[in-house]
Amino acid sequence: MGGKRTGLDLRGIKCPLNWAKAKVYLETLARGDLVELLVDDPKGKQDIPRAAEAEGYVVVKIEEAQSVCKIVVEK
């Protein structure tokens, strides 16, 4: 790690569109960059980490607070 850290607010966007938006965003980042994805769709909370790892990204951390989940992904 050691790249830049950015965020992407996906609250209000349902699965699978939230992962599609996250994937497009991740493709713009450099290797080692981190992105904090904010998700409030229950299906997305489960599916995004799985999809990210299947695409070769590293899920660094998952935190849940109230109805929002923060998923930190490294490219």
Residue pairs with C-beta under 8 A, 6 or more apart in sequence:
1 32
1 34
1 60
1 74
2 32
3 29
3 30
3 31
3 32
3 33
3 34
3 74
3 75
4 29
4 30
4 33
4 34
5 33
5 34
5 35
5 36
6 29
6 33
6 34
6 35
6 36
7 35
7 36
7 37
7 38
8 21
8 22
8 25
8 35
8 36
8 37
8 38
9 38
10 18
10 21
10 22
10 37
10 38
10 39
10 40
10 41
10 44
11 38
11 39
11 40
11 68
12 40
13 21
13 41
13 44
14 41
14 43
14 44
15 41
15 43
15 44
15 47
15 48
16 47
18 37
18 39
18 41
18 44
18 48
19 44
19 47
19 48
19 51
19 52
22 35
22 37
22 48
22 52
22 73
23 51
23 55
25 35
26 35
26 52
26 57
26 73
26 75
29 35
29 75
30 75
31 75
32 74
32 75
33 74
33 75
34 60
34 72
34 73
34 74
34 75
35 72
35 73
35 75
36 70
36 71
36 72
37 48
37 70
37 71
37 72
37 73
38 68
38 69
38 70
39 45
39 48
39 68
39 69
39 70
39 71
40 67
40 68
40 69
44 69
45 64
45 69
45 71
48 71
49 59
49 62
49 71
52 58
52 59
52 71
52 73
53 59
57 73
57 74
57 75
58 73
58 74
59 71
59 72
59 73
60 72
60 73
60 74
61 70
61 71
61 72
62 69
62 70
62 71
62 72
63 69
63 70
64 70
